[in-house]
Amino acid sequence: MILDELSELNKYVSVHTRFAAAFDYILNTNFESMKVGKKEVDGQNILAIISDEDAVSMLASCANFECHNTYIDIQVCFNGVETVGWKSRSSCVEPRGTYDKDKDVLFFEDAPDHFFKLHPGQFGIYFPNDVHAPMIGEGRIRKLIMKVKVD
C-alpha cells in the first residue's frame, strides 16, 4: 500500500508499467465536472471510476473488507474525508466465500489492523495484497478509483 499527497504522485511512476499513463490521467483530468460512472482510459488495462456517495459506518465497510487479484486500485479523495481500514492479505485467515473473477473481488471476515484518513488531495494505492475497507466516514465522499491491471 502507498499513501501520499497528489503532489507526490510521480514519485511512484516506476512502481508499475501502467502507472505513468494512470498518473497522467489523474493529474490532467478535471474530475469535478465528470459524471459518476466508469470510463476506459486504456481499454481494460486502466479504468477510471468516479464515485460520489454517502459515507458508511465502520461496521458496514468492514462487512465488505475486500481485495482484488486483477487490478490495483489507485483511490483519490476529492471531497469529504474518507477513513479506510487496511490489513495485509497474508495476515487474513477468514475468507468469505471464494474469489469472484467477474467482479475481481475477494471478501474477508477479518478485521482491519489499521485505519487511516484520506483527505482531499491525497491518494491510496492498494495492491492485491492490500485488503481494504473504504468509504468510512460521514457525509458525502467524492473520489476517483483508478483500476490498473496487474499484468
N, C-alpha and C positions, 0 to 999 in steps of 0.2 A: 504494500500500500504506500502511496505517496500523498502527502497533504502539503499544500503550499498556496501562495498567492498567485493570481493570474499573471502578475508582472514577472514572475519567475518561471513561467511555463516552459520557455525554450531551453532551460537547463536540462530538461528531461527528453529532448528530442532523440537522443541516441539510445534510449531505453528500448524502443521498438521501431521496426522499419516503417510502420504506418503512422507513427506519432507526428512526423513532420507535416503530413497532409492534414491530420486531425487538428493539430495546434494552429496551423494556418487558418483553417476554417473557424476555429474558436476565436482567434484574435482578429479576424477580418469580417465577421458577420454581426449585423445588428439584431440581436436576439429579442430585444424589447418589442420589436414590431412583428416578429414571427408568430404565426399561429401555432397553437398547441397541436402536436402530432409528430409523425415520423417523416424523415426526409433522407433519401440516399445521397451521400456525399461522394462515395466511391463504390457504386454498386452495393453489394452485400458486404464489402470489406470494411466500410466505415458508414455508420448510420448516425443521424442526429435526431434526438427526440426532445421536443420541448414539452415540459410538464408544468402545469400551473394548478396546483391542488391544495386543499386544506391539509395542514399537517395532521399527524395522527399521534396517538398516545404511544408511550414506550411499549406497553403491553401489546398493542395492535401491530406495531412494527416488528417487534421481536417474534411475533407469531409467524412472520414471513421472513425469517432470518435466512438469507439466500447467498448463493454464489453461482458463478457461471463457468462453463467449460470452453465455449466457442468464442466469446467476446470478453474483452477488457472494458470495464466501464470507466469513462472519464466524466465525472459529475461536477458541474459548475453551478454554484448558487448565484442567482441574480437578485432575488427579492426574498426577504424573510431570513430567518436564521434556522438552519437545519441541524438537528442533532442526529448523529449516526452512531450505531453500535457496531463493533468490529471484534472479530476473533479469527485467528489463523485456522484455516480449513484442516490443517494437520492436527490441531487440538480438538476438533469437533468429533464427538463419538456417537451422536444420535441423529442420523439422517432421518428425515420424514419422507418416506416413500423412496422413489428412485429418481434419477436424473431424467428430466423431461427434455429430450433433444429438440423438439419443435419450439419450445419456449426458452431453451438454453437456461434452465434453472434447476437447482437442487436446493431443497429446503432442509433446515436442521432444527431440531428441538433444543439444541444447546443454547445457552445464554451468551451474549457478548461479554468479552473480558474488559473492553474499554469503550468509552463513549467520548465523542468529541463534537465540536460545533463547527459548521461551515457557515461563514458569513458572506454577504455579497462580495464578489471579487476573489473568492477563494475556491479551490477545487480539490477533489479527491480522485485518485486513480486506484481502482480496485481490480486486481489481477485475479485469475481463477483460484488462487489460494486465500483470497480475502473474503470471508463470509461477512456480510454486512446487513444492517437493519436501518434503512434510511427513512427520511421524512418525519422524524420525531420532532415535535415542537408545538407551536401554537400559531394560529392564523394561516395565511396563505404562504406557500413557498413556490416560487417560480425558478425553475432550473433547467439546465441542459444536461442530457445524458448522451454522451458520445459512446457508441458501441464500436470498438475497434477489434476486428477479427484477429484472433491469436496467431494463427498460422500464416 
